[in-house]
Amino acid sequence: MRTIFYLETCKTCQKALEFLAPPKEIELIEIKSKGVSEKALDHMAKLAGSYEALFSRRAILYRQRNLGEKTLFEKDYKSLILEHYTFLKRPVVVTDEAIFIGNAKAVLEVAKQALHQ
C-alpha cells in the first residue's frame, strides 16, 4: 500500500503534494470525498503505533466539541477519525513499511525519499 491521504482544499496539503511530487503509481486518496476506510485506518495506526498519532487536535470540530476537556482513548480517536475526515492529521504518506504524518518539513523530506525509492 503506497498511498497519500490528503485534503484537496487544504493549501498545506497542496504544497506538500507539490513538494512530494508523488510517482504515478502512488494512490492519492482525497479524504473529504472518499473518506478513510476502517481497514486503511487500522493499517495506518499499526504503522504509526496508535490512532492518537493520526489524530488532529487542530480540527475546528475538536474545539467546537470541547474534546480538549475530555479524556480520549484509542477507540475514541479511531471512531472520531472514521466519523469525520477533519480529525485525520494530514497529509499522511503510507509506504509499504512506513508512515509519515503531517506537514513538518523534516517529515516531508523523508517521505519524499521513501516515495521515490
N, CA, C and O atoms as a MOPAC input file, in Angstrom:
PM7 MOZYME 1SCF
protein

 N      0.85700 1    -1.18800 1     0.00000 1
 C      0.00000 1     0.00000 1     0.00000 1
 C      0.89100 1     1.23500 1     0.00000 1
 O      1.52800 1     1.54700 1     1.00600 1
 N      0.93500 1     1.92200 1    -1.10700 1
 C      1.68600 1     3.17400 1    -1.22600 1
 C      0.66500 1     4.24500 1    -1.55000 1
 O      0.19700 1     4.36500 1    -2.68200 1
 N      0.32700 1     5.02600 1    -0.52100 1
 C     -0.81600 1     5.91600 1    -0.60000 1
 C     -0.51700 1     7.24000 1     0.08000 1
 O      0.26900 1     7.30900 1     1.02500 1
 N     -1.15800 1     8.28700 1    -0.41600 1
 C     -1.12900 1     9.58000 1     0.26200 1
 C     -2.57300 1     9.97800 1     0.53100 1
 O     -3.39400 1    10.05300 1    -0.38400 1
 N     -2.86500 1    10.22800 1     1.79800 1
 C     -4.17400 1    10.72500 1     2.21000 1
 C     -4.03600 1    12.23600 1     2.38300 1
 O     -3.14400 1    12.70500 1     3.09000 1
 N     -4.92100 1    12.99600 1     1.73700 1
 C     -4.80400 1    14.44800 1     1.77100 1
 C     -6.18800 1    15.07700 1     1.65200 1
 O     -7.17400 1    14.39800 1     1.36700 1
 N     -6.24000 1    16.38900 1     1.87500 1
 C     -7.46500 1    17.15300 1     1.72300 1
 C     -7.24300 1    18.14400 1     0.58900 1
 O     -6.37800 1    19.01600 1     0.67800 1
 N     -8.01800 1    18.00800 1    -0.46300 1
 C     -7.80800 1    18.79700 1    -1.67800 1
 C     -7.91500 1    20.30200 1    -1.44400 1
 O     -7.19400 1    21.07100 1    -2.08000 1
 N     -8.78700 1    20.73300 1    -0.55600 1
 C     -8.99600 1    22.16000 1    -0.32700 1
 C     -7.99400 1    22.77000 1     0.64700 1
 O     -8.02300 1    23.97500 1     0.89900 1
 N     -7.13200 1    21.96100 1     1.18100 1
 C     -6.14400 1    22.42300 1     2.16400 1
 C     -4.88200 1    22.90600 1     1.43600 1
 O     -4.21800 1    22.13300 1     0.74500 1
 N     -4.56900 1    24.18000 1     1.60000 1
 C     -3.38100 1    24.74200 1     0.93500 1
 C     -2.10000 1    24.05900 1     1.40500 1
 O     -1.17200 1    23.88100 1     0.61600 1
 N     -2.03800 1    23.68000 1     2.66100 1
 C     -0.86400 1    22.98900 1     3.18300 1
 C     -0.69200 1    21.63900 1     2.49200 1
 O      0.42300 1    21.25900 1     2.13400 1
 N     -1.79100 1    20.92100 1     2.30400 1
 C     -1.73100 1    19.63300 1     1.59700 1
 C     -1.32000 1    19.84100 1     0.14300 1
 O     -0.54700 1    19.05500 1    -0.40400 1
 N     -1.83200 1    20.89000 1    -0.47800 1
 C     -1.46900 1    21.18100 1    -1.86200 1
 C      0.03700 1    21.41900 1    -1.98200 1
 O      0.68500 1    20.89500 1    -2.88800 1
 N      0.58200 1    22.20900 1    -1.06600 1
 C      2.02300 1    22.48100 1    -1.07700 1
 C      2.81600 1    21.20300 1    -0.81100 1
 O      3.85300 1    20.96500 1    -1.43100 1
 N      2.31900 1    20.38200 1     0.11800 1
 C      3.00000 1    19.13100 1     0.44300 1
 C      3.02100 1    18.20000 1    -0.77300 1
 O      4.05100 1    17.59800 1    -1.07700 1
 N      1.89400 1    18.08300 1    -1.46200 1
 C      1.83800 1    17.23100 1    -2.65500 1
 C      2.77200 1    17.74700 1    -3.74100 1
 O      3.42700 1    16.96500 1    -4.42800 1
 N      2.82900 1    19.05300 1    -3.89100 1
 C      3.74400 1    19.63900 1    -4.87700 1
 C      5.19000 1    19.29800 1    -4.52300 1
 O      5.97900 1    18.94100 1    -5.39800 1
 N      5.53500 1    19.40800 1    -3.24100 1
 C      6.88300 1    19.08100 1    -2.79000 1
 C      7.18900 1    17.59500 1    -2.96500 1
 O      8.27100 1    17.22600 1    -3.42300 1
 N      6.22800 1    16.74700 1    -2.59600 1
 C      6.44100 1    15.30100 1    -2.65700 1
 C      6.53900 1    14.79600 1    -4.09000 1
 O      7.23200 1    13.81500 1    -4.36000 1
 N      5.85400 1    15.45700 1    -5.00100 1
 C      5.83800 1    15.04400 1    -6.40800 1
 C      5.70700 1    13.52300 1    -6.52300 1
 O      6.59200 1    12.85800 1    -7.06100 1
 N      4.59600 1    12.97600 1    -6.01600 1
 C      4.46600 1    11.51200 1    -5.97300 1
 C      4.48300 1    10.87800 1    -7.36300 1
 O      3.88700 1    11.39700 1    -8.30700 1
 N      5.18000 1     9.74500 1    -7.46800 1
 C      5.16100 1     8.99700 1    -8.73800 1
 C      3.72600 1     8.58500 1    -9.08000 1
 O      2.86500 1     8.53300 1    -8.20200 1
 N      3.47900 1     8.29700 1   -10.34100 1
 C      2.12600 1     7.97600 1   -10.81700 1
 C      1.53400 1     6.73800 1   -10.15800 1
 O      0.31300 1     6.61300 1   -10.06400 1
 N      2.38600 1     5.82200 1    -9.70000 1
 C      1.84900 1     4.58900 1    -9.10300 1
 C      1.35900 1     4.78000 1    -7.66400 1
 O      0.76100 1     3.87000 1    -7.09000 1
 N      1.60700 1     5.94900 1    -7.08200 1
 C      1.14200 1     6.22700 1    -5.72500 1
 C     -0.34500 1     6.57000 1    -5.77800 1
 O     -0.76600 1     7.41600 1    -6.56700 1
 N     -1.13200 1     5.91100 1    -4.93700 1
 C     -2.56600 1     6.18300 1    -4.88100 1
 C     -2.80700 1     7.42700 1    -4.03600 1
 O     -2.34600 1     7.51700 1    -2.89700 1
 N     -3.52800 1     8.37800 1    -4.60100 1
 C     -3.89800 1     9.58700 1    -3.87000 1
 C     -5.34300 1     9.45500 1    -3.42600 1
 O     -6.23600 1     9.23800 1    -4.24500 1
 N     -5.56900 1     9.58800 1    -2.12300 1
 C     -6.92500 1     9.47500 1    -1.59200 1
 C     -7.31300 1    10.80500 1    -0.96900 1
 O     -6.73300 1    11.23300 1     0.02900 1
 N     -8.30700 1    11.45500 1    -1.57400 1
 C     -8.81900 1    12.72000 1    -1.09000 1
 C     -9.83200 1    12.39300 1     0.00200 1
 O    -10.88500 1    11.81900 1    -0.27500 1
 N     -9.51400 1    12.75500 1     1.23000 1
 C    -10.27400 1    12.24600 1     2.37600 1
 C    -11.66900 1    12.83800 1     2.52700 1
 O    -12.53200 1    12.21800 1     3.14900 1
 N    -11.90800 1    14.01200 1     1.97700 1
 C    -13.25100 1    14.57800 1     2.10000 1
 C    -14.23000 1    13.84900 1     1.19100 1
 O    -15.35100 1    13.54700 1     1.59900 1
 N    -13.81900 1    13.56900 1    -0.02000 1
 C    -14.73100 1    12.92100 1    -0.96900 1
 C    -14.73900 1    11.40100 1    -0.83500 1
 O    -15.78100 1    10.77000 1    -1.01400 1
 N    -13.59200 1    10.80800 1    -0.52300 1
 C    -13.50700 1     9.34500 1    -0.45400 1
 C    -13.54200 1     8.79700 1     0.96400 1
 O    -13.87800 1     7.63100 1     1.17500 1
 N    -13.19500 1     9.63600 1     1.94000 1
 C    -13.15300 1     9.17200 1     3.31900 1
 C    -11.95900 1     8.25700 1     3.56400 1
 O    -11.12500 1     8.03900 1     2.68600 1
 N    -11.90600 1     7.74300 1     4.75400 1
 C    -10.85600 1     6.81100 1     5.15400 1
 C    -11.55000 1     5.52700 1     5.59500 1
 O    -12.39500 1     5.54700 1     6.49000 1
 N    -11.19700 1     4.43200 1     4.97300 1
 C    -11.82300 1     3.16300 1     5.34700 1
 C    -11.25700 1     2.69400 1     6.69000 1
 O    -10.15300 1     3.06900 1     7.08400 1
 N    -12.03200 1     1.87700 1     7.36800 1
 C    -11.57500 1     1.33300 1     8.64900 1
 C    -10.32900 1     0.48600 1     8.45400 1
 O     -9.41100 1     0.52300 1     9.27400 1
 N    -10.29700 1    -0.27600 1     7.37200 1
 C     -9.14300 1    -1.11800 1     7.08500 1
 C     -7.88600 1    -0.27100 1     6.88500 1
 O     -6.82800 1    -0.59300 1     7.42500 1
 N     -7.99800 1     0.80800 1     6.11200 1
 C     -6.85800 1     1.69700 1     5.87300 1
 C     -6.42900 1     2.37300 1     7.16500 1
 O     -5.23500 1     2.49800 1     7.43400 1
 N     -7.39600 1     2.80900 1     7.96700 1
 C     -7.07700 1     3.46300 1     9.23500 1
 C     -6.38200 1     2.49700 1    10.18500 1
 O     -5.41900 1     2.87300 1    10.85200 1
 N     -6.85400 1     1.27100 1    10.25300 1
 C     -6.20900 1     0.27000 1    11.11200 1
 C     -4.76200 1     0.03300 1    10.67900 1
 O     -3.87000 1    -0.09100 1    11.51800 1
 N     -4.53600 1    -0.03000 1     9.36600 1
 C     -3.17900 1    -0.22000 1     8.84700 1
 C     -2.29300 1     0.97600 1     9.21300 1
 O     -1.14900 1     0.80300 1     9.63300 1
 N     -2.82600 1     2.17500 1     9.05100 1
 C     -2.05700 1     3.37900 1     9.39500 1
 C     -1.72000 1     3.40500 1    10.88500 1
 O     -0.59800 1     3.73200 1    11.27000 1
 N     -2.69600 1     3.06000 1    11.71300 1
 C     -2.47000 1     3.06700 1    13.16600 1
 C     -1.42100 1     2.04300 1    13.56400 1
 O     -0.61600 1     2.28800 1    14.46300 1
 N     -1.43000 1     0.89100 1    12.89400 1
 C     -0.42200 1    -0.13500 1    13.17300 1
 C      0.97300 1     0.40600 1    12.86400 1
 O      1.90200 1     0.22100 1    13.65100 1
 N      1.11900 1     1.07500 1    11.71700 1
 C      2.41200 1     1.64600 1    11.35200 1
 C      2.81300 1     2.80300 1    12.26600 1
 O      3.98500 1     2.95900 1    12.61000 1
 N      1.82500 1     3.61200 1    12.65400 1
 C      2.09800 1     4.79400 1    13.47900 1
 C      2.25500 1     4.46200 1    14.95800 1
 O      2.85600 1     5.22900 1    15.71000 1
 N      1.71500 1     3.32100 1    15.37200 1
 C      1.79700 1     2.94200 1    16.78300 1
 C      0.55300 1     3.26500 1    17.57900 1
 O      0.38200 1     2.77100 1    18.69300 1
 N     -0.32700 1     4.09800 1    17.01500 1
 C     -1.57500 1     4.43300 1    17.70400 1
 C     -2.49500 1     5.22100 1    16.77900 1
 O     -2.06100 1     5.76200 1    15.76200 1
 N     -3.76200 1     5.27500 1    17.14700 1
 C     -4.71400 1     6.12300 1    16.43200 1
 C     -4.48200 1     7.57700 1    16.83100 1
 O     -4.69700 1     8.49000 1    16.03300 1
 N     -4.05100 1     7.78100 1    18.04500 1
 C     -3.79500 1     9.14300 1    18.52600 1
 C     -2.74800 1     9.84900 1    17.66400 1
 O     -2.85300 1    11.05200 1    17.42700 1
 N     -1.74900 1     9.11800 1    17.19800 1
 C     -0.70100 1     9.70900 1    16.35900 1
 C     -1.27600 1    10.24500 1    15.04400 1
 O     -0.67300 1    11.11700 1    14.41800 1
 N     -2.41800 1     9.74100 1    14.62800 1
 C     -3.06800 1    10.15200 1    13.39000 1
 C     -4.11400 1    11.24400 1    13.60600 1
 O     -4.68200 1    11.77000 1    12.64900 1
 N     -4.35700 1    11.57100 1    14.84600 1
 C     -5.46000 1    12.46200 1    15.21000 1
 C     -5.03300 1    13.92400 1    15.20900 1
 O     -3.98700 1    14.27600 1    15.75300 1
 N     -5.84800 1    14.76600 1    14.59600 1
 C     -5.55900 1    16.19400 1    14.53800 1
 C     -6.32200 1    16.95200 1    15.61200 1
 O     -7.55300 1    16.95500 1    15.64300 1
 N     -5.57300 1    17.58600 1    16.48000 1
 C     -6.17900 1    18.43800 1    17.50400 1
 C     -6.39300 1    19.85900 1    16.97700 1
 O     -6.90300 1    20.71600 1    17.70000 1
 N     -6.01200 1    20.11000 1    15.74200 1
 C     -6.19200 1    21.42300 1    15.12300 1
 C     -7.53900 1    21.54100 1    14.42300 1
 O     -7.90100 1    22.62100 1    13.95600 1
 N     -8.27200 1    20.45800 1    14.34800 1
 C     -9.56900 1    20.45800 1    13.66400 1
 C    -10.54900 1    21.38800 1    14.38000 1
 O    -10.59000 1    21.44200 1    15.60900 1
 N    -11.32400 1    22.10500 1    13.59700 1
 C    -12.32400 1    23.01700 1    14.16800 1
 C    -13.30600 1    22.23600 1    15.02800 1
 O    -13.71100 1    22.70500 1    16.09200 1
 N    -13.69200 1    21.05000 1    14.57500 1
 C    -14.63300 1    20.23200 1    15.36100 1
 C    -14.05200 1    19.84500 1    16.71200 1
 O    -14.80100 1    19.65300 1    17.67000 1
 N    -12.73500 1    19.72800 1    16.80700 1
 C    -12.09300 1    19.40100 1    18.08300 1
 C    -12.40300 1    20.48600 1    19.10400 1
 O    -12.72300 1    20.19400 1    20.25600 1
 N    -12.30700 1    21.73500 1    18.67300 1
 C    -12.61100 1    22.85400 1    19.57100 1
 C    -14.11200 1    22.98600 1    19.80100 1
 O    -14.55300 1    23.19800 1    20.93100 1
 N    -14.89700 1    22.86100 1    18.73400 1
 C    -16.34400 1    23.01400 1    18.84400 1
 C    -16.96700 1    22.00500 1    19.80300 1
 O    -17.92700 1    22.31400 1    20.50900 1
 N    -16.41700 1    20.80900 1    19.81800 1
 C    -16.94600 1    19.75000 1    20.69400 1
 C    -16.26100 1    19.72000 1    22.05600 1
 O    -16.54500 1    18.84600 1    22.87400 1
 N    -15.37100 1    20.65900 1    22.29800 1
 C    -14.62400 1    20.72300 1    23.56000 1
 C    -13.92100 1    19.40900 1    23.87700 1
 O    -13.90200 1    18.97300 1    25.02800 1
 N    -13.35000 1    18.78600 1    22.86700 1
 C    -12.69300 1    17.49700 1    23.06900 1
 C    -11.41300 1    17.62400 1    23.88700 1
 O    -10.95200 1    16.64700 1    24.47600 1
 N    -10.84200 1    18.81600 1    23.92700 1
 C     -9.64500 1    19.03700 1    24.73600 1
 C     -9.91000 1    18.91100 1    26.22800 1
 O     -8.98500 1    18.70600 1    27.01400 1
 N    -11.16200 1    19.03300 1    26.61000 1
 C    -11.54600 1    18.92400 1    28.01400 1
 C    -11.94000 1    17.49900 1    28.40400 1
 O    -12.25600 1    17.22500 1    29.56100 1
 N    -11.91700 1    16.60800 1    27.43000 1
 C    -12.32100 1    15.22400 1    27.68200 1
 C    -11.11200 1    14.30700 1    27.61000 1
 O    -10.11100 1    14.61500 1    26.96200 1
 N    -11.22800 1    13.18000 1    28.28500 1
 C    -10.19500 1    12.15300 1    28.18900 1
 C    -10.56700 1    11.23100 1    27.03300 1
 O    -11.61300 1    10.58200 1    27.04100 1
 N     -9.69300 1    11.19500 1    26.05100 1
 C     -9.94700 1    10.35800 1    24.88000 1
 C     -9.05000 1     9.12800 1    24.92200 1
 O     -7.89600 1     9.19500 1    25.34700 1
 N     -9.59700 1     8.01700 1    24.47800 1
 C     -8.86900 1     6.75900 1    24.42800 1
 C     -8.70200 1     6.35800 1    22.96400 1
 O     -9.28200 1     6.98700 1    22.07800 1
 N     -7.92200 1     5.32700 1    22.71000 1
 C     -7.65300 1     4.88800 1    21.34100 1
 C     -8.94300 1     4.65200 1    20.55700 1
 O     -9.04000 1     5.04700 1    19.39600 1
 N     -9.92800 1     4.01300 1    21.17900 1
 C    -11.19400 1     3.75200 1    20.47800 1
 C    -11.88700 1     5.06200 1    20.10700 1
 O    -12.56700 1     5.13700 1    19.08300 1
 N    -11.71600 1     6.09300 1    20.93500 1
 C    -12.31000 1     7.39400 1    20.64300 1
 C    -11.62100 1     8.05000 1    19.44800 1
 O    -12.28400 1     8.57900 1    18.55600 1
 N    -10.29000 1     8.01200 1    19.43400 1
 C     -9.55400 1     8.58400 1    18.30400 1
 C     -9.96600 1     7.90100 1    17.00100 1
 O    -10.19900 1     8.55400 1    15.98400 1
 N    -10.04900 1     6.57900 1    17.05600 1
 C    -10.42300 1     5.81600 1    15.86600 1
 C    -11.81900 1     6.20200 1    15.39100 1
 O    -12.01400 1     6.49600 1    14.21100 1
 N    -12.77800 1     6.20300 1    16.28800 1
 C    -14.15500 1     6.48600 1    15.88200 1
 C    -14.31200 1     7.92400 1    15.39400 1
 O    -15.08800 1     8.17500 1    14.47200 1
 N    -13.59300 1     8.86900 1    15.99100 1
 C    -13.67300 1    10.26100 1    15.54500 1
 C    -13.09500 1    10.42700 1    14.13600 1
 O    -13.66900 1    11.13200 1    13.30600 1
 N    -11.96600 1     9.78100 1    13.87100 1
 C    -11.36300 1     9.86800 1    12.53200 1
 C    -12.29300 1     9.23400 1    11.49500 1
 O    -12.45200 1     9.76900 1    10.39700 1
 N    -12.89800 1     8.11300 1    11.83300 1
 C    -13.82100 1     7.46500 1    10.90000 1
 C    -15.10600 1     8.28000 1    10.71800 1
 O    -15.72500 1     8.25100 1     9.65400 1
 N    -15.49200 1     8.99900 1    11.75800 1
 C    -16.71600 1     9.80200 1    11.71400 1
 C    -16.57000 1    11.01200 1    10.79200 1
 O    -17.48000 1    11.32800 1    10.02600 1
 N    -15.41000 1    11.69300 1    10.87100 1
 C    -15.24500 1    12.92400 1    10.09400 1
 C    -13.79900 1    13.09200 1     9.65100 1
 O    -12.87300 1    13.01000 1    10.45800 1
 N    -13.62200 1    13.32800 1     8.36500 1
 C    -12.28300 1    13.43500 1     7.76700 1
 C    -11.38700 1    14.47400 1     8.42300 1
 O    -10.16400 1    14.33500 1     8.41000 1
 N    -11.97600 1    15.50200 1     8.99100 1
 C    -11.17400 1    16.59600 1     9.54200 1
 C    -10.32100 1    16.17400 1    10.74500 1
 O     -9.37800 1    16.87500 1    11.11100 1
 N    -10.64500 1    15.04900 1    11.34900 1
 C     -9.87900 1    14.58300 1    12.50400 1
 C     -8.59200 1    13.84300 1    12.11400 1
 O     -7.78900 1    13.51000 1    12.98500 1
 N     -8.39100 1    13.58500 1    10.82800 1
 C     -7.15800 1    12.93300 1    10.39800 1
 C     -6.08900 1    13.98700 1    10.17500 1
 O     -6.27000 1    14.90900 1     9.37900 1
 N     -4.97700 1    13.84900 1    10.88100 1
 C     -3.83900 1    14.72900 1    10.65900 1
 C     -3.36800 1    14.49400 1     9.23400 1
 O     -3.35500 1    13.35800 1     8.76000 1
 N     -2.98000 1    15.56400 1     8.55100 1
 C     -2.65700 1    15.39200 1     7.14500 1
 C     -1.50600 1    16.26500 1     6.69800 1
 O     -1.15900 1    17.25300 1     7.34400 1
 N     -0.92000 1    15.87800 1     5.57700 1
 C     -1.14500 1    14.66100 1     4.81600 1
 C     -0.56500 1    13.44500 1     5.52900 1
 O      0.26800 1    13.57200 1     6.42700 1
 N     -1.01400 1    12.27400 1     5.11600 1
 C     -0.46900 1    11.01600 1     5.61900 1
 C      0.08000 1    10.26600 1     4.40800 1
 O     -0.64000 1     9.97600 1     3.45300 1
 N      1.36800 1     9.96400 1     4.47800 1
 C      2.02900 1     9.22100 1     3.41200 1
 C      2.31200 1     7.82000 1     3.93700 1
 O      2.98300 1     7.64800 1     4.95400 1
 N      1.78900 1     6.82000 1     3.22600 1
 C      1.97400 1     5.43300 1     3.63900 1
 C      2.76600 1     4.71300 1     2.55000 1
 O      2.36200 1     4.67800 1     1.38700 1
 N      3.89100 1     4.14600 1     2.94600 1
 C      4.65100 1     3.30200 1     2.02500 1
 C      4.45400 1     1.86600 1     2.48800 1
 O      3.65300 1     1.60600 1     3.38600 1
 N      5.17300 1     0.93900 1     1.88400 1
 C      4.97000 1    -0.46500 1     2.22500 1
 C      5.23300 1    -0.76500 1     3.69600 1
 O      4.56300 1    -1.61300 1     4.28400 1
 N      6.19500 1    -0.08500 1     4.28700 1
 C      6.56200 1    -0.41400 1     5.67500 1
 C      6.69800 1     0.79600 1     6.58400 1
 O      7.14200 1     0.65600 1     7.72400 1
 N      6.32600 1     1.98300 1     6.11100 1
 C      6.49900 1     3.18300 1     6.92600 1
 C      5.32900 1     4.13500 1     6.73300 1
 O      4.57500 1     4.04100 1     5.76400 1
 N      5.19800 1     5.05500 1     7.68600 1
 C      4.15200 1     6.06800 1     7.61700 1
 C      4.77500 1     7.40900 1     7.98600 1
 O      5.64900 1     7.48900 1     8.84800 1
 N      4.31000 1     8.45200 1     7.32100 1
 C      4.79100 1     9.80000 1     7.56200 1
 C      3.55300 1    10.67000 1     7.73800 1
 O      2.71200 1    10.76300 1     6.84300 1
 N      3.45300 1    11.30400 1     8.90000 1
 C      2.23100 1    12.00600 1     9.26600 1
 C      2.51700 1    13.48700 1     9.44700 1
 O      3.43500 1    13.87300 1    10.17000 1
 N      1.72800 1    14.30100 1     8.78700 1
 C      1.82300 1    15.73800 1     8.98800 1
 C      2.65700 1    16.43900 1     7.93600 1
 O      3.14000 1    15.83000 1     6.98100 1
 N      2.81300 1    17.75200 1     8.14300 1
 C      3.42600 1    18.57500 1     7.12300 1
 C      4.74500 1    19.22100 1     7.54800 1
 O      5.20700 1    20.17000 1     6.91400 1
 N      5.33600 1    18.71900 1     8.59800 1
 C      6.63600 1    19.25300 1     9.01600 1
 C      7.64800 1    19.00500 1     7.90300 1
 O      7.64000 1    17.94900 1     7.26900 1
 N      8.50400 1    19.96900 1     7.67400 1
 C      9.46300 1    19.87900 1     6.57600 1
 C     10.31000 1    18.61400 1     6.66100 1
 O     10.52200 1    17.93700 1     5.65500 1
 N     10.79300 1    18.29500 1     7.85700 1
 C     11.63600 1    17.10700 1     8.03200 1
 C     10.86700 1    15.83000 1     7.68700 1
 O     11.41900 1    14.91400 1     7.07800 1
 N      9.60100 1    15.77300 1     8.07500 1
 C      8.75900 1    14.60700 1     7.77900 1
 C      8.56000 1    14.47900 1     6.27300 1
 O      8.67900 1    13.38800 1     5.71700 1
 N      8.25600 1    15.59400 1     5.61800 1
 C      8.01900 1    15.56400 1     4.17300 1
 C      9.28300 1    15.19500 1     3.39500 1
 O      9.20400 1    14.51200 1     2.37400 1
 N     10.43100 1    15.63700 1     3.86500 1
 C     11.68000 1    15.29800 1     3.17900 1
 C     11.94300 1    13.79300 1     3.20700 1
 O     12.32400 1    13.20300 1     2.19600 1
 N     11.73700 1    13.17900 1     4.37300 1
 C     11.94200 1    11.73800 1     4.49400 1
 C     10.86900 1    10.99100 1     3.69400 1
 O     11.16000 1     9.97700 1     3.06000 1
 N      9.64000 1    11.48800 1     3.72500 1
 C      8.55400 1    10.86000 1     2.96100 1
 C      8.85600 1    10.90900 1     1.46300 1
 O      8.60500 1     9.94100 1     0.74500 1
 N      9.38800 1    12.02300 1     1.00200 1
 C      9.72500 1    12.15300 1    -0.42000 1
 C     10.78900 1    11.13100 1    -0.82400 1
 O     10.69600 1    10.51000 1    -1.88300 1
 N     11.78300 1    10.96800 1     0.01700 1
 C     12.82400 1     9.96700 1    -0.26300 1
 C     12.20800 1     8.57500 1    -0.35400 1
 O     12.52700 1     7.80300 1    -1.25800 1
 N     11.31900 1     8.26200 1     0.59400 1
 C     10.69400 1     6.93400 1     0.62400 1
 C      9.82700 1     6.70700 1    -0.61000 1
 O      9.80100 1     5.60300 1    -1.15300 1
 N      9.11800 1     7.74100 1    -1.05600 1
 C      8.24800 1     7.59300 1    -2.22200 1
 C      9.03300 1     7.38800 1    -3.51500 1
 O      8.55100 1     6.73700 1    -4.44200 1
 N     10.21700 1     7.93300 1    -3.57300 1
 C     10.98300 1     7.90500 1    -4.82300 1
 C     12.06800 1     6.83400 1    -4.84100 1
 O     12.97200 1     6.88700 1    -5.67500 1
 N     11.99300 1     5.87600 1    -3.94500 1
 C     12.96200 1     4.77200 1    -3.94400 1
 C     12.57800 1     3.73500 1    -4.96600 1
 O     13.27200 1     2.72900 1    -5.11500 1

